[in-house]
């Protein structure tokens, strides 16, 4: 699998780039910090992009740092305001 950063590490609220997944494909998304052992003080939201409002599918946090997404669909991960810098990675 090829790994890329879809939201640079930071502490401000921000959204990742869109994650477009074709039918039958799956990817892994997760959160990371520079040291790897940092405590995540709030939940990241995993959301599906729709013609209307975003749909929240789940959370990434200190207990669940990654999840698998299945296509077809367009998704993004939203970072809340944090005290320690974290980013989002994508494995395809």
Secondary structure, DSSP 8 states (H G I E B T S, - for coil): --EEEEEEEESS-EE---EEE-TT-EEEEEEE-SSS-----S-EEEEE--SSS-EEEEEE-SS--EEEEESSEEEEEEE---SS-EEEEEE-
